[in-house]
Amino acid sequence: MTQSEHEISCREVLREISNYLDNDVPAELRGLLESHFQQCNHCRAILDGTGNLLRLVGDGQVFELPSGLSQRLRQRITSALKKD
């Protein structure tokens, strides 16, 4: 697929997810991101997962993460970035 001026790559989306969730992106970029999330299930899943993680961490409760979660998450993100 050829990227036009109205599209944003998965790599760019992954770089901006934190800013998007913090509502710290310009309106034009927010529109591109939202359009991408509607079309890309993979990035939407990462957005949802990141949002869920922030809500869990933000509620102040302490819980133990499953063994190896950090490594698996890093591998998934690395794999996703290589596909783009």
N, CA, C and O atoms as CSV, one atom per row, in Angstrom:
chain,resi,resn,atom,element,x,y,z
A,1,MET,N,N,0.847,-1.184,0.000
A,1,MET,CA,C,0.000,0.000,0.000
A,1,MET,C,C,0.884,1.236,0.000
A,1,MET,O,O,1.815,1.316,0.802
A,2,THR,N,N,0.633,2.176,-0.849
A,2,THR,CA,C,1.385,3.410,-0.917
A,2,THR,C,C,0.827,4.382,0.118
A,2,THR,O,O,-0.383,4.578,0.237
A,3,GLN,N,N,1.749,4.980,0.856
A,3,GLN,CA,C,1.315,5.901,1.904
A,3,GLN,C,C,1.052,7.271,1.309
A,3,GLN,O,O,1.935,7.848,0.674
A,4,SER,N,N,-0.131,7.795,1.500
A,4,SER,CA,C,-0.462,9.135,1.019
A,4,SER,C,C,-0.300,10.118,2.171
A,4,SER,O,O,0.020,9.729,3.294
A,5,GLU,N,N,-0.521,11.376,1.885
A,5,GLU,CA,C,-0.375,12.394,2.923
A,5,GLU,C,C,-1.451,12.269,4.002
A,5,GLU,O,O,-1.337,12.890,5.059
A,6,HIS,N,N,-2.487,11.479,3.749
A,6,HIS,CA,C,-3.571,11.332,4.720
A,6,HIS,C,C,-3.493,10.001,5.454
A,6,HIS,O,O,-4.467,9.572,6.072
A,7,GLU,N,N,-2.357,9.358,5.389
A,7,GLU,CA,C,-2.167,8.087,6.076
A,7,GLU,C,C,-0.971,8.199,6.997
A,7,GLU,O,O,-0.116,9.069,6.833
A,8,ILE,N,N,-0.929,7.311,7.959
A,8,ILE,CA,C,0.168,7.266,8.911
A,8,ILE,C,C,0.549,5.804,9.081
A,8,ILE,O,O,-0.324,4.938,9.132
A,9,SER,N,N,1.834,5.522,9.167
A,9,SER,CA,C,2.290,4.134,9.265
A,9,SER,C,C,2.119,3.606,10.686
A,9,SER,O,O,2.005,4.372,11.644
A,10,CYS,N,N,2.103,2.302,10.796
A,10,CYS,CA,C,2.014,1.667,12.111
A,10,CYS,C,C,3.187,2.104,12.997
A,10,CYS,O,O,3.014,2.341,14.193
A,11,ARG,N,N,4.349,2.206,12.415
A,11,ARG,CA,C,5.534,2.635,13.179
A,11,ARG,C,C,5.304,4.029,13.781
A,11,ARG,O,O,5.597,4.261,14.954
A,12,GLU,N,N,4.782,4.942,12.974
A,12,GLU,CA,C,4.513,6.301,13.468
A,12,GLU,C,C,3.415,6.285,14.537
A,12,GLU,O,O,3.488,7.022,15.521
A,13,VAL,N,N,2.413,5.451,14.338
A,13,VAL,CA,C,1.333,5.334,15.319
A,13,VAL,C,C,1.889,4.851,16.656
A,13,VAL,O,O,1.551,5.398,17.705
A,14,LEU,N,N,2.736,3.834,16.619
A,14,LEU,CA,C,3.287,3.300,17.864
A,14,LEU,C,C,4.129,4.341,18.599
A,14,LEU,O,O,4.164,4.357,19.829
A,15,ARG,N,N,4.799,5.204,17.855
A,15,ARG,CA,C,5.585,6.278,18.479
A,15,ARG,C,C,4.694,7.315,19.154
A,15,ARG,O,O,5.123,7.973,20.101
A,16,GLU,N,N,3.468,7.466,18.683
A,16,GLU,CA,C,2.588,8.531,19.178
A,16,GLU,C,C,1.495,8.061,20.137
A,16,GLU,O,O,0.733,8.890,20.635
A,17,ILE,N,N,1.395,6.768,20.409
A,17,ILE,CA,C,0.290,6.271,21.251
A,17,ILE,C,C,0.269,6.941,22.616
A,17,ILE,O,O,-0.792,7.347,23.090
A,18,SER,N,N,1.417,7.060,23.248
A,18,SER,CA,C,1.464,7.684,24.569
A,18,SER,C,C,0.979,9.128,24.515
A,18,SER,O,O,0.192,9.556,25.359
A,19,ASN,N,N,1.450,9.875,23.521
A,19,ASN,CA,C,1.003,11.264,23.364
A,19,ASN,C,C,-0.493,11.327,23.075
A,19,ASN,O,O,-1.189,12.208,23.580
A,20,TYR,N,N,-0.986,10.398,22.266
A,20,TYR,CA,C,-2.412,10.340,21.945
A,20,TYR,C,C,-3.231,10.121,23.215
A,20,TYR,O,O,-4.231,10.801,23.446
A,21,LEU,N,N,-2.798,9.167,24.030
A,21,LEU,CA,C,-3.530,8.872,25.262
A,21,LEU,C,C,-3.463,10.033,26.261
A,21,LEU,O,O,-4.374,10.225,27.065
A,22,ASP,N,N,-2.376,10.799,26.198
A,22,ASP,CA,C,-2.235,11.980,27.058
A,22,ASP,C,C,-2.936,13.199,26.476
A,22,ASP,O,O,-2.898,14.283,27.056
A,23,ASN,N,N,-3.583,13.011,25.314
A,23,ASN,CA,C,-4.265,14.106,24.606
A,23,ASN,C,C,-3.278,15.235,24.297
A,23,ASN,O,O,-3.587,16.419,24.433
A,24,ASP,N,N,-2.084,14.821,23.879
A,24,ASP,CA,C,-1.005,15.770,23.616
A,24,ASP,C,C,-0.513,15.652,22.174
A,24,ASP,O,O,0.689,15.571,21.920
A,25,VAL,N,N,-1.460,15.644,21.237
A,25,VAL,CA,C,-1.118,15.642,19.809
A,25,VAL,C,C,-1.960,16.716,19.124
A,25,VAL,O,O,-3.091,16.981,19.530
A,26,PRO,N,N,-1.403,17.327,18.091
A,26,PRO,CA,C,-2.182,18.324,17.337
A,26,PRO,C,C,-3.429,17.684,16.713
A,26,PRO,O,O,-3.469,16.476,16.478
A,27,ALA,N,N,-4.419,18.495,16.458
A,27,ALA,CA,C,-5.702,18.009,15.925
A,27,ALA,C,C,-5.521,17.217,14.630
A,27,ALA,O,O,-6.169,16.188,14.440
A,28,GLU,N,N,-4.651,17.685,13.746
A,28,GLU,CA,C,-4.450,16.989,12.473
A,28,GLU,C,C,-3.883,15.584,12.696
A,28,GLU,O,O,-4.329,14.623,12.070
A,29,LEU,N,N,-2.896,15.474,13.593
A,29,LEU,CA,C,-2.315,14.169,13.900
A,29,LEU,C,C,-3.329,13.278,14.599
A,29,LEU,O,O,-3.395,12.081,14.320
A,30,ARG,N,N,-4.116,13.844,15.500
A,30,ARG,CA,C,-5.161,13.070,16.187
A,30,ARG,C,C,-6.107,12.454,15.172
A,30,ARG,O,O,-6.498,11.294,15.309
A,31,GLY,N,N,-6.477,13.220,14.154
A,31,GLY,CA,C,-7.359,12.711,13.106
A,31,GLY,C,C,-6.726,11.557,12.342
A,31,GLY,O,O,-7.385,10.556,12.061
A,32,LEU,N,N,-5.441,11.699,12.006
A,32,LEU,CA,C,-4.734,10.619,11.310
A,32,LEU,C,C,-4.669,9.363,12.175
A,32,LEU,O,O,-4.884,8.250,11.695
A,33,LEU,N,N,-4.370,9.560,13.449
A,33,LEU,CA,C,-4.278,8.411,14.362
A,33,LEU,C,C,-5.636,7.718,14.484
A,33,LEU,O,O,-5.721,6.493,14.397
A,34,GLU,N,N,-6.683,8.493,14.683
A,34,GLU,CA,C,-8.013,7.900,14.846
A,34,GLU,C,C,-8.450,7.162,13.586
A,34,GLU,O,O,-9.063,6.097,13.666
A,35,SER,N,N,-8.140,7.718,12.445
A,35,SER,CA,C,-8.447,7.036,11.185
A,35,SER,C,C,-7.676,5.719,11.092
A,35,SER,O,O,-8.226,4.697,10.681
A,36,HIS,N,N,-6.409,5.754,11.476
A,36,HIS,CA,C,-5.588,4.545,11.444
A,36,HIS,C,C,-6.148,3.492,12.405
A,36,HIS,O,O,-6.225,2.314,12.057
A,37,PHE,N,N,-6.538,3.912,13.609
A,37,PHE,CA,C,-7.075,2.961,14.590
A,37,PHE,C,C,-8.353,2.291,14.081
A,37,PHE,O,O,-8.618,1.134,14.406
A,38,GLN,N,N,-9.135,3.005,13.293
A,38,GLN,CA,C,-10.353,2.424,12.732
A,38,GLN,C,C,-10.041,1.356,11.693
A,38,GLN,O,O,-10.814,0.415,11.513
A,39,GLN,N,N,-8.907,1.502,11.006
A,39,GLN,CA,C,-8.566,0.592,9.916
A,39,GLN,C,C,-7.602,-0.521,10.318
A,39,GLN,O,O,-7.548,-1.553,9.649
A,40,CYS,N,N,-6.843,-0.335,11.393
A,40,CYS,CA,C,-5.777,-1.271,11.747
A,40,CYS,C,C,-6.070,-1.927,13.096
A,40,CYS,O,O,-5.902,-1.316,14.151
A,41,ASN,N,N,-6.507,-3.169,13.038
A,41,ASN,CA,C,-6.844,-3.883,14.270
A,41,ASN,C,C,-5.638,-4.063,15.179
A,41,ASN,O,O,-5.770,-4.041,16.402
A,42,HIS,N,N,-4.464,-4.241,14.586
A,42,HIS,CA,C,-3.250,-4.447,15.381
A,42,HIS,C,C,-2.944,-3.203,16.226
A,42,HIS,O,O,-2.726,-3.312,17.433
A,43,CYS,N,N,-2.927,-2.036,15.600
A,43,CYS,CA,C,-2.642,-0.810,16.344
A,43,CYS,C,C,-3.759,-0.491,17.340
A,43,CYS,O,O,-3.503,0.028,18.426
A,44,ARG,N,N,-4.984,-0.803,16.962
A,44,ARG,CA,C,-6.107,-0.579,17.887
A,44,ARG,C,C,-5.935,-1.452,19.132
A,44,ARG,O,O,-6.203,-1.002,20.246
A,45,ALA,N,N,-5.492,-2.689,18.948
A,45,ALA,CA,C,-5.265,-3.581,20.083
A,45,ALA,C,C,-4.150,-3.045,20.979
A,45,ALA,O,O,-4.242,-3.124,22.204
A,46,ILE,N,N,-3.104,-2.504,20.370
A,46,ILE,CA,C,-2.017,-1.923,21.170
A,46,ILE,C,C,-2.520,-0.692,21.916
A,46,ILE,O,O,-2.183,-0.494,23.084
A,47,LEU,N,N,-3.319,0.132,21.253
A,47,LEU,CA,C,-3.905,1.302,21.910
A,47,LEU,C,C,-4.755,0.874,23.101
A,47,LEU,O,O,-4.620,1.420,24.196
A,48,ASP,N,N,-5.633,-0.107,22.882
A,48,ASP,CA,C,-6.502,-0.576,23.959
A,48,ASP,C,C,-5.685,-1.159,25.111
A,48,ASP,O,O,-5.959,-0.885,26.279
A,49,GLY,N,N,-4.680,-1.965,24.771
A,49,GLY,CA,C,-3.846,-2.579,25.800
A,49,GLY,C,C,-3.062,-1.552,26.589
A,49,GLY,O,O,-2.940,-1.659,27.810
A,50,THR,N,N,-2.530,-0.557,25.898
A,50,THR,CA,C,-1.772,0.499,26.573
A,50,THR,C,C,-2.692,1.302,27.481
A,50,THR,O,O,-2.329,1.626,28.612
A,51,GLY,N,N,-3.868,1.619,26.993
A,51,GLY,CA,C,-4.842,2.337,27.819
A,51,GLY,C,C,-5.231,1.544,29.049
A,51,GLY,O,O,-5.332,2.093,30.146
A,52,ASN,N,N,-5.450,0.251,28.867
A,52,ASN,CA,C,-5.782,-0.613,30.011
A,52,ASN,C,C,-4.647,-0.649,31.016
A,52,ASN,O,O,-4.879,-0.577,32.223
A,53,LEU,N,N,-3.423,-0.760,30.528
A,53,LEU,CA,C,-2.260,-0.797,31.399
A,53,LEU,C,C,-2.137,0.497,32.196
A,53,LEU,O,O,-1.858,0.463,33.395
A,54,LEU,N,N,-2.339,1.621,31.546
A,54,LEU,CA,C,-2.264,2.902,32.246
A,54,LEU,C,C,-3.347,3.016,33.316
A,54,LEU,O,O,-3.093,3.546,34.397
A,55,ARG,N,N,-4.539,2.529,33.029
A,55,ARG,CA,C,-5.610,2.559,34.032
A,55,ARG,C,C,-5.270,1.660,35.211
A,55,ARG,O,O,-5.526,2.023,36.359
A,56,LEU,N,N,-4.697,0.490,34.941
A,56,LEU,CA,C,-4.318,-0.423,36.023
A,56,LEU,C,C,-3.225,0.181,36.901
A,56,LEU,O,O,-3.304,0.129,38.128
A,57,VAL,N,N,-2.222,0.745,36.272
A,57,VAL,CA,C,-1.117,1.339,37.020
A,57,VAL,C,C,-1.600,2.577,37.773
A,57,VAL,O,O,-1.190,2.828,38.906
A,58,GLY,N,N,-2.459,3.328,37.139
A,58,GLY,CA,C,-2.940,4.571,37.732
A,58,GLY,C,C,-3.874,4.404,38.907
A,58,GLY,O,O,-4.088,5.359,39.653
A,59,ASP,N,N,-4.440,3.223,39.100
A,59,ASP,CA,C,-5.388,3.071,40.207
A,59,ASP,C,C,-4.693,2.804,41.539
A,59,ASP,O,O,-5.357,2.723,42.573
A,60,GLY,N,N,-3.371,2.665,41.532
A,60,GLY,CA,C,-2.618,2.551,42.775
A,60,GLY,C,C,-2.583,1.171,43.400
A,60,GLY,O,O,-1.918,0.978,44.418
A,61,GLN,N,N,-3.274,0.213,42.825
A,61,GLN,CA,C,-3.241,-1.131,43.382
A,61,GLN,C,C,-1.953,-1.826,42.955
A,61,GLN,O,O,-1.464,-1.636,41.841
A,62,VAL,N,N,-1.421,-2.631,43.861
A,62,VAL,CA,C,-0.210,-3.382,43.564
A,62,VAL,C,C,-0.613,-4.801,43.180
A,62,VAL,O,O,-1.419,-5.430,43.865
A,63,PHE,N,N,-0.054,-5.299,42.089
A,63,PHE,CA,C,-0.310,-6.656,41.665
A,63,PHE,C,C,0.934,-7.181,40.983
A,63,PHE,O,O,1.727,-6.413,40.440
A,64,GLU,N,N,1.100,-8.470,41.011
A,64,GLU,CA,C,2.271,-9.090,40.417
A,64,GLU,C,C,1.976,-9.466,38.968
A,64,GLU,O,O,0.951,-10.077,38.666
A,65,LEU,N,N,2.890,-9.090,38.081
A,65,LEU,CA,C,2.744,-9.433,36.671
A,65,LEU,C,C,3.213,-10.858,36.434
A,65,LEU,O,O,4.113,-11.335,37.125
A,66,PRO,N,N,2.622,-11.538,35.478
A,66,PRO,CA,C,3.062,-12.895,35.161
A,66,PRO,C,C,4.534,-12.913,34.744
A,66,PRO,O,O,5.029,-11.968,34.130
A,67,SER,N,N,5.201,-13.972,35.079
A,67,SER,CA,C,6.613,-14.131,34.742
A,67,SER,C,C,6.807,-14.040,33.232
A,67,SER,O,O,6.073,-14.669,32.471
A,68,GLY,N,N,7.781,-13.268,32.805
A,68,GLY,CA,C,8.110,-13.164,31.390
A,68,GLY,C,C,7.254,-12.187,30.603
A,68,GLY,O,O,7.460,-12.036,29.399
A,69,LEU,N,N,6.297,-11.515,31.241
A,69,LEU,CA,C,5.404,-10.606,30.523
A,69,LEU,C,C,6.183,-9.484,29.843
A,69,LEU,O,O,5.937,-9.175,28.677
A,70,SER,N,N,7.098,-8.890,30.546
A,70,SER,CA,C,7.875,-7.788,29.983
A,70,SER,C,C,8.623,-8.226,28.722
A,70,SER,O,O,8.629,-7.511,27.720
A,71,GLN,N,N,9.241,-9.381,28.773
A,71,GLN,CA,C,9.998,-9.879,27.620
A,71,GLN,C,C,9.059,-10.169,26.445
A,71,GLN,O,O,9.374,-9.831,25.304
A,72,ARG,N,N,7.919,-10.789,26.717
A,72,ARG,CA,C,6.966,-11.097,25.646
A,72,ARG,C,C,6.407,-9.816,25.026
A,72,ARG,O,O,6.245,-9.730,23.809
A,73,LEU,N,N,6.116,-8.831,25.861
A,73,LEU,CA,C,5.596,-7.567,25.360
A,73,LEU,C,C,6.637,-6.876,24.482
A,73,LEU,O,O,6.304,-6.369,23.410
A,74,ARG,N,N,7.881,-6.853,24.922
A,74,ARG,CA,C,8.953,-6.241,24.139
A,74,ARG,C,C,9.108,-6.958,22.789
A,74,ARG,O,O,9.291,-6.306,21.760
A,75,GLN,N,N,9.035,-8.293,22.790
A,75,GLN,CA,C,9.153,-9.058,21.545
A,75,GLN,C,C,8.006,-8.743,20.587
A,75,GLN,O,O,8.223,-8.610,19.383
A,76,ARG,N,N,6.800,-8.624,21.110
A,76,ARG,CA,C,5.644,-8.320,20.263
A,76,ARG,C,C,5.771,-6.939,19.625
A,76,ARG,O,O,5.482,-6.762,18.442
A,77,ILE,N,N,6.205,-5.968,20.419
A,77,ILE,CA,C,6.364,-4.612,19.894
A,77,ILE,C,C,7.463,-4.583,18.844
A,77,ILE,O,O,7.303,-3.974,17.786
A,78,THR,N,N,8.581,-5.244,19.139
A,78,THR,CA,C,9.686,-5.299,18.183
A,78,THR,C,C,9.237,-5.968,16.891
A,78,THR,O,O,9.561,-5.496,15.801
A,79,SER,N,N,8.506,-7.045,17.005
A,79,SER,CA,C,8.008,-7.760,15.829
A,79,SER,C,C,7.065,-6.868,15.018
A,79,SER,O,O,7.138,-6.843,13.790
A,80,ALA,N,N,6.193,-6.147,15.694
A,80,ALA,CA,C,5.249,-5.265,15.006
A,80,ALA,C,C,5.985,-4.153,14.268
A,80,ALA,O,O,5.605,-3.789,13.155
A,81,LEU,N,N,7.018,-3.620,14.872
A,81,LEU,CA,C,7.774,-2.545,14.228
A,81,LEU,C,C,8.530,-3.047,13.012
A,81,LEU,O,O,8.700,-2.311,12.040
A,82,LYS,N,N,8.988,-4.294,13.055
A,82,LYS,CA,C,9.711,-4.857,11.916
A,82,LYS,C,C,8.797,-5.112,10.730
A,82,LYS,O,O,9.248,-5.061,9.586
A,83,LYS,N,N,7.513,-5.389,10.980
A,83,LYS,CA,C,6.553,-5.660,9.907
A,83,LYS,C,C,6.226,-4.405,9.129
A,83,LYS,O,O,5.886,-4.468,7.948
A,84,ASP,N,N,6.326,-3.277,9.784
A,84,ASP,CA,C,5.919,-2.004,9.155
A,84,ASP,C,C,6.941,-1.469,8.224
A,84,ASP,O,O,6.739,-0.412,7.626
